[in-house]
Amino acid sequence: MLEGKTIKKSILTALCFVVVASQAMAAGSGNHQHMDHSMMHHGDTPSSGKHSGMSKKQGHHMNHGHHMGSASGEPAKQEEVTKTIHLDAADEMKFNFKQQLDISQGDVVKFVVTNTGKINHEFSIGNESEQEKHRAMMRNMPDMVHEDGNSITVKPGETKELIWKFHGDPKVVFACNIPGHSEAGMMHRMTVGE
């Protein structure tokens, strides 16, 4: 029985990798996409009885360490930051932005995200289509943890930063794609100015 569960996890993981890699290739090189799945961790293997880089207590976990661009822009560096926006991710399924979202094409924004709740939350940047695909992937792999260029997972009480250069599609969606969160209202749509 354990072997069957392990095989199912391995198949799901392989499918996730194929889907994400296909999306990155389809998006083209204009988005500067680079994928590094070396940080992926999966459950027990029948032969070893050990988790790959994890304790048994942590359970099934997946960390995507790729640096993805988007139709809405791309990751940027600290020295490029032109604006800083602080926000809280709350268990009431809301992003509480501390500043007005006055963002224009070409702005490099450092988002400082604090999880004020008791459960994990995600902060992801993309257009509507990208967020829908991300949500679908998260439904299949709900324990996925993000450290991507366009998404971060923030644990309770933790503060993380995401630095993003806005260019391209002006219709931007900020979302938490952990299953049920965006559907409960944890998303914000905006139009980036000229």
N, C-alpha and C positions, 0 to 999 in steps of 0.2 A: 504493500500500500504506500509506504514511504517513497519507494522508487517511482511509482506512478506520479505522485505529487511533484517530485523533483524533476521528472521528465517534463511535466506540464509547465513548470516554472521556466525550465530551460527553453522550451518552445516559445513561450510568451516573450521571454527576453530576446530571443533571436528575432522574432517578428517585430518587436519594438525597434531593435537596432536597424533592421531592414527598412522599416517605414521612415524612421528619422533620417537615415542616410539617403534614402530616395528623395525625401523632401529637400534636403540640403543640396543634392545634385540638381534637382529640378529648378531650384531657385536661382541657379547660375552663379558664376564667380563674381558678379557685380556686388554681391552682398558680403564679400570677404568672409565666407563661412568656413569654419575649420571645426572638425569634429574630433574629439578625443574621448573615447569611452574607456580609457584605462582605469577610471575610478569606479566602474560598474562592479557591484557586489551582488552576489546571488546566494541563495540558501545552501543547505548541506548537499554534499555529493555523497552518493551511497558508499563510495570507496574510502573517502577520507573521514567522513563523519564530522568534518569541520566546516565552519563558514569561511568563505574567502575574505580574510581581512576583517572579520566581525566576530563579536561574541554571540553565543546562541541567544542571549537575552535580547539582542537587537532585532532578531527576526529578519524576514525578507526585506531588503532595502536596495534601492537603486539610486546611484548618484550620477547624474549626467554632468560631466565636466567639460563639455564642448562650449565654444564661444560663438554663439549664433548672432548673425545680423538679422535684419527683418526688412520688410518693405517700408517700414517706418523709420529706419535708421540703423545704427550699429553701435556696438560697445565703444567706449572711449576711455581715455586715461585721465588720471587726477589733474595733470598739468594743463589739460584742455578745458576744464570746467569753467563755465560762464555763469551758472546759476546753481543754487542749492535749494532743494525742496525737502522739508521734513514731513513725514506722515506716520500715522499709527495704523497698524492692522489690528482690528478688534474682533473679539468673538461675536459681536453683534452683526458680523458679516459686513463690515464697512471699512473703507479706507478713509481715514480722517486726515485730510491735507491741512497742514499748518499755514501754508501760504497759498495765495491765489495762483492758479495754474496759468501763468502768462508765458507761454512757450512759443518760440518762432523757429522756422526752418533754420538750421545751422547752429542752434543753441546746443551746448553740451551741459546737460543737467545731472547733478549728483543727487540721487534720491536717497535719503537717509530714512530707512524703514525700521520702526520699532514695533515689535509684537507685544501689545499690551494684554493679550489674552492668555488662555491656558492651553491652547492647542496650536499646532503648526499652522502657519499661513504662508502663502506664496505671493510674490509681487512680480508680475510678468508684463512686458511691454510688447505690443504688436498690433497689427490691424485685426479687424473682425474675423477674417478668414483664418489667420494664424492662431488666434485665440481659440476658435472652434476646434481646430485640429489638435491643439495642445490639450484642450479639455477632453477630447475623445481619447487621447493617449493616456491621460491621467486616470480616466475611468477604468482602463485596462490594467494600469499599474499604479494604484493609489498610493503606494509607499515611495514613489519616486521622489528623490531629493534633488533640487536644482542648485547649481552653481554655474549657470550659463551666463553668457553675455547679456541676454535679455530677460532672464528669470532668476530669482533667488528664493530659497525657502528660508523662512525666519522662524526659529523656535520660540516658545514662550519666554518672555523677558529679554530676548536677544535684540540687538540692533545691528543691521547690516546696511551696506551701501551698494548701490547699482549706478554706474555712470553711463549715460546714454547720449549719443549725438543724434539729434532729430534731423532727418532729411528723407525725402521721398513722400510716401503716402501721408497726407495730412490728417487722415482719420485714424486716430490712435485710441487703443483700448488698453487700460491698465486693469489687470484681472488677477484674482486668486483662482487658479484652476484645480485646486484640491477638490475632489468630487463633492458637489453640493454647495460649495462656497460661492462661486460666481452666480449660480442659479438663485441663491438666497440674497443676492444684491451686492456681493463683494467684487464690484467692477465699476470702472469709471470711464466714460467716453469723452473725448475732447477733439477739437480740431486745432491742429498746429497752425499758427499764423505764418504769413509770408515773411 
